[in-house]
Amino acid sequence: MMNPTDNSLATSPAISINGTERWDIYHRLQELEIPCKCPVHKPLTVIISSPNHLIQLWSVMRRINASRQELIISLETNWQIQLDR
């Protein structure tokens, strides 16, 4: 049986992101209180201990890596879904 407090089981693989994007992601995850570390000259690592953490990580990565046009289309689609309700 998996022990949910065993962080070695919950640790995601290192995310290899360079430069400012890596630090932007790190700072946003810190704001969201998602355990992560970003040592100098090493990849960002994130501990995913819940489905919510995984979704938040995906959302942060998408926001930072998506093009402006992709984000606009996503917003327009969400607004349309809200108007159709």
MARGU-868498 format. One record per residue (C-alpha): residue in three letters; x, y, z. Coordinates in steps of 0.1 Angstrom, whole numbers, padded with zeros to 4 digits. Layout:
rest->ala | east->X | north->Y | up->Z
...
This chain:
rest->met | east->0000 | north->0000 | up->0000
rest->met | east->0013 | north->0035 | up->-0009
rest->asn | east->0019 | north->0058 | up->0020
rest->pro | east->0006 | north->0093 | up->0010
rest->thr | east->0031 | north->0110 | up->0033
rest->asp | east->0061 | north->0094 | up->0016
rest->asn | east->0073 | north->0123 | up->-0006
rest->ser | east->0096 | north->0100 | up->-0026
rest->leu | east->0064 | north->0084 | up->-0041
rest->ala | east->0047 | north->0117 | up->-0047
rest->thr | east->0077 | north->0135 | up->-0063
rest->ser | east->0072 | north->0142 | up->-0100
rest->pro | east->0101 | north->0139 | up->-0124
rest->ala | east->0122 | north->0170 | up->-0127
rest->ile | east->0107 | north->0195 | up->-0151
rest->ser | east->0135 | north->0209 | up->-0173
rest->ile | east->0126 | north->0245 | up->-0179
rest->asn | east->0153 | north->0271 | up->-0185
rest->gly | east->0156 | north->0308 | up->-0178
rest->thr | east->0128 | north->0331 | up->-0167
rest->glu | east->0100 | north->0307 | up->-0175
rest->arg | east->0114 | north->0283 | up->-0149
rest->trp | east->0115 | north->0310 | up->-0122
rest->asp | east->0080 | north->0323 | up->-0132
rest->ile | east->0066 | north->0288 | up->-0128
rest->tyr | east->0085 | north->0283 | up->-0095
rest->his | east->0072 | north->0316 | up->-0080
rest->arg | east->0036 | north->0309 | up->-0091
rest->leu | east->0037 | north->0274 | up->-0075
rest->gln | east->0051 | north->0290 | up->-0043
rest->glu | east->0021 | north->0314 | up->-0043
rest->leu | east->-0002 | north->0284 | up->-0047
rest->glu | east->0016 | north->0266 | up->-0018
rest->ile | east->0027 | north->0237 | up->-0039
rest->pro | east->0059 | north->0222 | up->-0027
rest->cys | east->0087 | north->0227 | up->-0052
rest->lys | east->0124 | north->0236 | up->-0054
rest->cys | east->0144 | north->0253 | up->-0080
rest->pro | east->0181 | north->0252 | up->-0072
rest->val | east->0205 | north->0273 | up->-0093
rest->his | east->0215 | north->0255 | up->-0125
rest->lys | east->0192 | north->0225 | up->-0118
rest->pro | east->0157 | north->0216 | up->-0130
rest->leu | east->0126 | north->0227 | up->-0112
rest->thr | east->0111 | north->0198 | up->-0092
rest->val | east->0076 | north->0197 | up->-0079
rest->ile | east->0059 | north->0175 | up->-0054
rest->ile | east->0024 | north->0165 | up->-0065
rest->ser | east->0005 | north->0153 | up->-0035
rest->ser | east->-0030 | north->0157 | up->-0047
rest->pro | east->-0050 | north->0159 | up->-0080
rest->asn | east->-0055 | north->0196 | up->-0073
rest->his | east->-0018 | north->0201 | up->-0073
rest->leu | east->-0015 | north->0183 | up->-0106
rest->ile | east->-0043 | north->0205 | up->-0122
rest->gln | east->-0027 | north->0237 | up->-0108
rest->leu | east->0007 | north->0227 | up->-0122
rest->trp | east->-0008 | north->0220 | up->-0156
rest->ser | east->-0026 | north->0253 | up->-0155
rest->val | east->0005 | north->0273 | up->-0146
rest->met | east->0026 | north->0255 | up->-0173
rest->arg | east->-0001 | north->0262 | up->-0199
rest->arg | east->-0005 | north->0298 | up->-0189
rest->ile | east->0032 | north->0304 | up->-0192
rest->asn | east->0039 | north->0283 | up->-0223
rest->ala | east->0008 | north->0289 | up->-0244
rest->ser | east->0008 | north->0316 | up->-0271
rest->arg | east->-0012 | north->0347 | up->-0266
rest->gln | east->-0036 | north->0335 | up->-0294
rest->glu | east->-0041 | north->0302 | up->-0276
rest->leu | east->-0050 | north->0319 | up->-0244
rest->ile | east->-0074 | north->0343 | up->-0262
rest->ile | east->-0092 | north->0313 | up->-0279
rest->ser | east->-0094 | north->0295 | up->-0245
rest->leu | east->-0110 | north->0326 | up->-0229
rest->glu | east->-0134 | north->0331 | up->-0258
rest->thr | east->-0145 | north->0295 | up->-0256
rest->asn | east->-0150 | north->0297 | up->-0219
rest->trp | east->-0170 | north->0329 | up->-0222
rest->gln | east->-0192 | north->0313 | up->-0249
rest->ile | east->-0199 | north->0282 | up->-0227
rest->gln | east->-0210 | north->0306 | up->-0198
rest->leu | east->-0233 | north->0325 | up->-0222
rest->asp | east->-0249 | north->0293 | up->-0234
rest->arg | east->-0259 | north->0282 | up->-0199
